[in-house]
């Protein structure tokens, strides 16, 4: 398996290119994902990144404000050509290892119920995440907010 770690500023353009090629991400998704990448690379205490050395996959996470031991997984992206190679699972594993070392209790993930995210909603339960809540018509009529939790 490829080495995973905290990317540095030299990977910024490669991460931006990765974000641009994710078919599930629309324009606003891409803009926000890149803002969080930039914040993490600038040293924000609110956002951290894990990525593979080739920038084929990354995730962004951070502590959930006003909680103890709870973290949000904000974004996870794997290049379409690298999917089903275990990179997403490896990133989740590294995230959970890192968070356990910090004494974290929970990881929260939010995603959409639209068809574009069918694979995403299958991925999280395989990784041990449980659907904890669903807010109907959150994003738009017929597109719910689905919240997954993983207790560490």
C-alpha positions as CSV (number, residue, x, y, z in Angstrom):
1,X,0.0,0.0,0.0
2,X,1.1,3.5,-0.7
3,X,2.5,5.7,2.0
4,X,0.0,8.1,3.6
5,X,0.7,11.2,5.5
6,X,0.3,14.9,5.9
7,X,0.8,16.6,2.5
8,X,2.8,19.8,2.2
9,X,2.4,22.9,0.1
10,X,4.2,21.2,-2.8
11,X,1.2,19.0,-3.3
12,X,-1.3,21.8,-3.4
13,X,-1.7,21.9,-7.2
14,X,-2.0,18.2,-7.4
15,X,-4.7,18.2,-4.7
16,X,-6.5,20.9,-6.6
17,X,-6.4,18.8,-9.8
18,X,-7.7,15.8,-7.9
19,X,-10.6,17.9,-6.6
20,X,-11.4,19.1,-10.1
21,X,-11.6,15.5,-11.5
22,X,-14.1,14.1,-8.9
23,X,-17.3,13.7,-10.8
24,X,-19.5,13.9,-7.6
25,X,-18.2,17.4,-6.8
26,X,-20.0,20.3,-8.4
27,X,-18.7,23.8,-8.6
28,X,-19.5,24.9,-5.0
29,X,-18.2,21.5,-3.7
30,X,-14.9,22.1,-5.5
31,X,-14.6,25.6,-4.2
32,X,-15.1,24.6,-0.6
33,X,-12.9,21.6,-0.8
34,X,-10.1,23.7,-2.1
35,X,-10.6,26.3,0.6
36,X,-10.2,23.7,3.2
37,X,-7.1,22.3,1.5
38,X,-5.6,25.8,1.5
39,X,-6.6,26.4,5.1
40,X,-5.0,23.1,6.2
41,X,-1.8,23.7,4.2
42,X,-1.6,27.2,5.8
43,X,-1.6,25.6,9.3
44,X,-5.2,26.1,10.4
45,X,-6.0,24.3,13.6
46,X,-9.5,23.6,12.3
47,X,-8.5,21.4,9.3
48,X,-6.0,18.7,8.6
49,X,-5.2,16.6,5.6
50,X,-4.1,13.1,4.9
51,X,-3.0,12.1,1.4
52,X,-1.0,9.5,-0.5
53,X,2.3,10.7,-1.8
54,X,1.1,10.8,-5.4
55,X,-2.0,12.9,-4.5
56,X,-4.4,10.3,-5.9
57,X,-6.4,10.4,-2.8
58,X,-6.9,12.7,0.2
59,X,-9.1,13.4,3.1
60,X,-9.8,16.5,5.2
61,X,-10.8,16.4,8.9
62,X,-10.9,18.5,11.9
63,X,-12.1,18.7,15.5
64,X,-15.8,19.4,15.8
65,X,-16.3,22.8,17.6
66,X,-17.7,22.7,21.1
67,X,-17.3,18.9,21.6
68,X,-14.8,16.7,23.4
69,X,-13.2,14.0,21.3
70,X,-15.4,14.4,18.3
71,X,-14.0,15.0,14.8
72,X,-15.6,15.8,11.5
73,X,-14.5,14.0,8.3
74,X,-15.2,16.9,5.8
75,X,-14.0,15.5,2.5
76,X,-12.6,12.3,1.1
77,X,-11.7,12.0,-2.5
78,X,-10.1,9.3,-4.6
79,X,-9.1,9.9,-8.2
80,X,-11.6,8.0,-10.5
81,X,-8.7,6.0,-12.0
82,X,-7.5,4.9,-8.6
83,X,-10.8,3.8,-7.1
84,X,-11.3,0.3,-5.8
85,X,-7.6,0.1,-5.0
86,X,-8.0,0.5,-1.3
87,X,-6.9,4.1,-1.0
88,X,-10.1,5.3,0.6
89,X,-10.0,2.5,3.2
90,X,-6.4,3.2,3.8
91,X,-7.1,6.8,4.4
92,X,-10.0,6.0,6.8
93,X,-7.7,3.6,8.7
94,X,-5.0,6.2,9.0
95,X,-7.5,8.8,10.1
96,X,-8.9,6.5,12.8
97,X,-5.4,5.5,14.0
98,X,-4.4,9.2,14.3
99,X,-7.6,10.1,16.1
100,X,-7.4,7.1,18.6
101,X,-3.9,8.4,19.5
102,X,-5.5,11.7,20.3
103,X,-8.1,10.1,22.5
104,X,-11.0,10.8,20.1
105,X,-14.4,9.2,20.7
106,X,-16.4,9.9,17.5
107,X,-16.0,10.6,13.8
108,X,-18.9,12.3,12.1
109,X,-19.4,12.3,8.3
110,X,-22.1,14.1,6.3
111,X,-23.1,13.3,2.8
112,X,-26.0,13.7,0.4
113,X,-28.6,11.2,-0.5
114,X,-28.5,12.0,-4.3
115,X,-27.7,9.2,-6.7
116,X,-24.3,10.7,-7.3
117,X,-23.3,9.6,-3.8
118,X,-24.6,6.0,-3.9
119,X,-21.1,4.6,-3.8
120,X,-20.2,6.9,-0.9
121,X,-23.2,5.8,1.1
122,X,-22.1,2.2,0.6
123,X,-18.5,2.9,1.5
124,X,-19.0,4.3,5.0
125,X,-20.9,1.3,6.4
126,X,-18.2,-1.0,5.0
127,X,-15.7,1.1,7.0
128,X,-17.8,0.7,10.2
129,X,-19.8,3.9,10.0
130,X,-23.4,3.8,10.9
131,X,-26.2,6.1,9.6
132,X,-27.1,8.1,12.6
133,X,-29.5,10.7,11.2
134,X,-31.1,11.9,8.0
135,X,-32.5,15.4,7.4
136,X,-35.0,15.2,4.6
137,X,-34.8,17.6,1.7
138,X,-31.8,19.3,3.3
139,X,-29.8,20.2,0.1
140,X,-32.8,20.5,-2.1
141,X,-36.2,18.7,-2.5
142,X,-35.4,15.0,-2.7
143,X,-31.8,15.3,-1.6
144,X,-31.3,14.5,2.1
145,X,-28.4,15.1,4.4
146,X,-27.2,11.8,5.7
147,X,-25.0,11.7,8.8
148,X,-22.8,8.8,9.7
149,X,-21.0,8.2,12.9
150,X,-18.1,5.9,13.9
151,X,-17.4,5.3,17.6
152,X,-13.7,4.8,18.1
